[in-house]
Amino acid sequence: MKNKIDTIKKTIKKTAVECNRDPLLIHLVAASKTMSKEKVIHAIDAGAAILGESYINEAREKTDALKAYNVSWHFIGHLQSNKAKYAVGLFDLIHSVDSMKLVKEIDKQAKKKKIIQEILIQVNISNEVTKSGIDLTSSTNFFKEAALFKNVCIKGLMTMPPFFDDSEKCRPFFKALNKLKDTINSKNIPNITLTELSMGMTNDYKIAIQEGATYIRIGTAIFGQRK
């Protein structure tokens, strides 16, 4: 596993340098969902510093069992509002906040715990009915409303483009997310400064880096195919 993670890190650095980006601004999230605690420990020992989980119950077990390890836990799956109370404070960053209802619930739970929860807003950049995320056309109003909540800190955006055999076809979707980040920042909405873009997975992360990704979510290239 160390060879796999080292190879990905080298590719991140090489791709970043080639497009005049600082490699230190691009973070590898090892998508460890469905992987056993033993496999996650192997990944940590091999250099994974951020673990990405998608299922609350599984994540709670892993974070509890592996709390001796100095790693960061991110939530990258679909989060239901009724599970927000478990996610808040458990994860350093929640990537997949896809509705105002969820923003409100995370804020409510963070207020109870007296913390500020860092989140990313998921955008349905491809307008696929099967994908979660806010709509591009309503994004400005969404951020104006979300900015009013005191116990969430919106760090940036996340998206999942359609799957293509040719990863180059993902480029317009990544480019659109980066453009949206710049557009929202240009509105100078109080309490909203977007710096992070979570986009790119095993098949398309190099293109995501070229288009501004700061978090890439890699599962298969680290852990192999999920069963």
C-alpha positions as CSV (number, residue, x, y, z in Angstrom):
1,M,0.0,0.0,0.0
2,K,2.9,2.4,0.7
3,N,3.9,2.2,-3.0
4,K,0.4,3.1,-4.1
5,I,0.2,6.1,-1.8
6,D,3.7,7.2,-2.6
7,T,2.9,7.0,-6.3
8,I,-0.3,9.1,-5.9
9,K,1.6,11.7,-3.8
10,K,4.3,11.9,-6.5
11,T,1.6,12.3,-9.2
12,I,-0.1,15.1,-7.2
13,K,3.2,17.0,-6.8
14,K,4.2,16.5,-10.5
15,T,0.7,17.6,-11.8
16,A,0.7,20.6,-9.5
17,V,4.1,21.8,-10.5
18,E,3.3,21.4,-14.2
19,C,0.3,23.7,-13.8
20,N,2.1,26.2,-11.5
21,R,0.2,25.2,-8.4
22,D,1.6,24.7,-4.9
23,P,1.5,20.9,-4.2
24,L,1.1,21.6,-0.5
25,L,-2.3,23.1,-1.1
26,I,-3.6,19.7,-2.5
27,H,-4.6,17.1,0.0
28,L,-5.1,13.4,-0.5
29,V,-8.2,12.0,1.2
30,A,-8.0,8.2,1.4
31,A,-11.6,7.1,0.8
32,S,-11.6,4.3,3.4
33,K,-15.4,3.7,3.5
34,T,-16.2,-0.1,3.8
35,M,-12.6,-0.9,4.5
36,S,-11.7,-2.8,7.6
37,K,-9.9,-1.1,10.5
38,E,-6.8,-3.2,9.7
39,K,-6.8,-1.9,6.1
40,V,-7.2,1.6,7.4
41,I,-4.2,1.2,9.8
42,H,-2.1,-0.1,6.8
43,A,-3.1,3.1,4.9
44,I,-2.2,5.3,7.9
45,D,1.2,3.5,8.3
46,A,1.7,4.0,4.5
47,G,1.3,7.7,4.8
48,A,-2.5,8.5,4.6
49,A,-3.1,11.5,6.8
50,I,-6.8,12.1,5.9
51,L,-9.4,9.3,5.9
52,G,-12.7,9.8,4.1
53,E,-15.8,7.9,5.4
54,S,-19.3,7.7,4.0
55,Y,-21.3,5.8,6.6
56,I,-21.9,7.2,10.0
57,N,-22.1,4.0,12.1
58,E,-19.0,2.6,10.4
59,A,-17.1,5.8,10.9
60,R,-18.0,6.0,14.6
61,E,-16.6,2.5,15.1
62,K,-13.4,3.3,13.2
63,T,-12.7,6.7,14.8
64,D,-13.2,5.2,18.2
65,A,-11.0,2.2,17.6
66,L,-8.3,4.3,15.9
67,K,-8.2,7.4,18.1
68,A,-4.6,6.7,19.0
69,Y,-3.6,7.6,15.4
70,N,-2.9,11.2,14.6
71,V,-5.1,11.5,11.5
72,S,-7.9,13.7,10.2
73,W,-11.4,12.2,9.5
74,H,-13.6,13.7,6.8
75,F,-17.1,12.8,5.8
76,I,-17.5,12.4,2.1
77,G,-20.8,10.5,1.7
78,H,-24.4,11.5,1.6
79,L,-25.3,12.8,5.1
80,Q,-29.0,12.6,6.2
81,S,-30.2,15.4,8.5
82,N,-31.1,12.9,11.2
83,K,-27.5,11.7,11.3
84,A,-25.9,15.2,11.5
85,K,-25.8,15.0,15.3
86,Y,-23.3,12.1,15.1
87,A,-21.2,13.7,12.3
88,V,-20.8,17.1,13.9
89,G,-17.5,17.1,15.9
90,L,-16.6,13.6,14.8
91,F,-15.3,14.9,11.5
92,D,-12.9,17.8,10.9
93,L,-14.6,18.5,7.6
94,I,-17.9,17.4,6.1
95,H,-17.6,17.5,2.3
96,S,-21.2,16.7,1.3
97,V,-23.5,19.4,2.7
98,D,-26.2,19.4,0.0
99,S,-29.2,21.4,1.3
100,M,-30.1,24.3,3.5
101,K,-32.0,21.9,5.8
102,L,-28.7,20.1,6.4
103,V,-26.8,23.4,7.0
104,K,-29.4,24.4,9.6
105,E,-29.2,21.0,11.3
106,I,-25.4,21.0,11.4
107,D,-25.4,24.5,12.8
108,K,-27.9,23.5,15.5
109,Q,-25.9,20.4,16.6
110,A,-22.6,22.4,16.5
111,K,-24.1,25.1,18.7
112,K,-25.1,22.4,21.2
113,K,-21.6,21.1,21.3
114,K,-20.1,24.6,21.4
115,I,-18.0,24.1,18.3
116,I,-17.8,25.5,14.8
117,Q,-18.1,22.7,12.2
118,E,-16.2,23.1,9.0
119,I,-18.2,22.1,5.9
120,L,-18.1,22.1,2.1
121,I,-21.2,22.7,0.0
122,Q,-21.9,20.0,-2.5
123,V,-23.0,21.3,-5.9
124,N,-24.8,19.2,-8.5
125,I,-22.8,20.7,-11.3
126,S,-24.0,18.2,-13.9
127,N,-27.7,18.6,-12.9
128,E,-28.1,14.8,-12.7
129,V,-31.3,13.7,-11.0
130,T,-29.3,10.9,-9.2
131,K,-26.8,13.3,-7.7
132,S,-27.2,15.3,-4.5
133,G,-26.2,19.0,-4.3
134,I,-27.4,22.5,-4.6
135,D,-28.4,23.9,-7.9
136,L,-26.0,26.3,-9.7
137,T,-28.7,28.8,-10.5
138,S,-29.7,29.3,-6.9
139,S,-26.1,29.3,-5.5
140,T,-25.8,33.0,-4.6
141,N,-28.9,33.1,-2.5
142,F,-28.0,29.8,-0.9
143,F,-24.7,31.2,0.3
144,K,-26.3,34.5,1.5
145,E,-28.6,32.5,3.7
146,A,-26.0,30.0,4.8
147,A,-23.7,32.8,5.9
148,L,-26.1,33.7,8.7
149,F,-25.4,30.6,10.7
150,K,-22.7,31.1,13.3
151,N,-21.7,27.5,14.1
152,V,-20.7,26.4,10.6
153,C,-17.7,27.6,8.6
154,I,-18.1,27.1,4.9
155,K,-14.7,26.4,3.5
156,G,-15.5,25.6,-0.1
157,L,-17.3,23.4,-2.6
158,M,-17.5,19.8,-3.5
159,T,-18.8,18.0,-6.6
160,M,-19.0,14.6,-8.4
161,P,-19.1,14.8,-12.2
162,P,-20.7,12.1,-14.3
163,F,-18.6,9.0,-14.8
164,F,-16.8,8.9,-18.1
165,D,-14.4,6.3,-19.5
166,D,-12.5,9.3,-20.9
167,S,-11.5,11.3,-17.8
168,E,-10.9,14.4,-20.0
169,K,-14.7,14.7,-20.3
170,C,-14.8,15.6,-16.6
171,R,-12.8,18.8,-17.1
172,P,-15.7,21.1,-17.9
173,F,-17.4,20.1,-14.6
174,F,-14.3,20.8,-12.5
175,K,-13.7,24.1,-14.4
176,A,-17.3,25.1,-13.6
177,L,-16.9,24.4,-9.9
178,N,-13.8,26.5,-9.8
179,K,-15.6,29.3,-11.6
180,L,-18.5,29.1,-9.2
181,K,-16.0,29.4,-6.3
182,D,-14.6,32.6,-7.9
183,T,-18.1,33.9,-8.6
184,I,-19.3,33.4,-5.0
185,N,-16.1,35.0,-3.6
186,S,-16.6,38.0,-5.9
187,K,-20.0,38.7,-4.3
188,N,-18.2,39.6,-1.0
189,I,-20.8,37.8,1.1
190,P,-20.0,38.4,4.8
191,N,-18.5,35.3,6.5
192,I,-18.1,33.5,3.1
193,T,-14.6,33.0,1.7
194,L,-14.3,29.9,-0.3
195,T,-10.8,28.4,-0.6
196,E,-11.3,24.6,-0.9
197,L,-12.5,22.5,-3.9
198,S,-13.2,18.8,-3.2
199,M,-13.2,17.1,-6.6
200,G,-11.5,14.3,-8.4
201,M,-11.2,10.6,-7.7
202,T,-9.1,7.7,-8.9
203,N,-9.9,8.0,-12.6
204,D,-9.8,11.8,-12.9
205,Y,-7.8,13.4,-10.1
206,K,-5.0,14.7,-12.3
207,I,-7.5,16.7,-14.3
208,A,-9.2,17.9,-11.1
209,I,-5.8,19.2,-9.8
210,Q,-5.3,21.0,-13.1
211,E,-8.6,22.7,-12.6
212,G,-8.1,23.8,-9.0
213,A,-8.8,20.8,-6.7
214,T,-7.5,21.1,-3.1
215,Y,-8.9,17.8,-1.9
216,I,-8.9,14.7,-4.0
217,R,-10.8,11.6,-2.8
218,I,-9.0,8.4,-3.7
219,G,-10.3,5.0,-2.9
220,T,-9.7,2.4,-5.6
221,A,-6.1,3.4,-6.4
222,I,-5.2,2.9,-2.6
223,F,-7.4,0.1,-1.4
224,G,-8.3,-1.7,-4.7
225,Q,-11.8,-2.5,-6.0
226,R,-14.5,-2.6,-3.4
227,K,-16.5,-5.8,-3.2
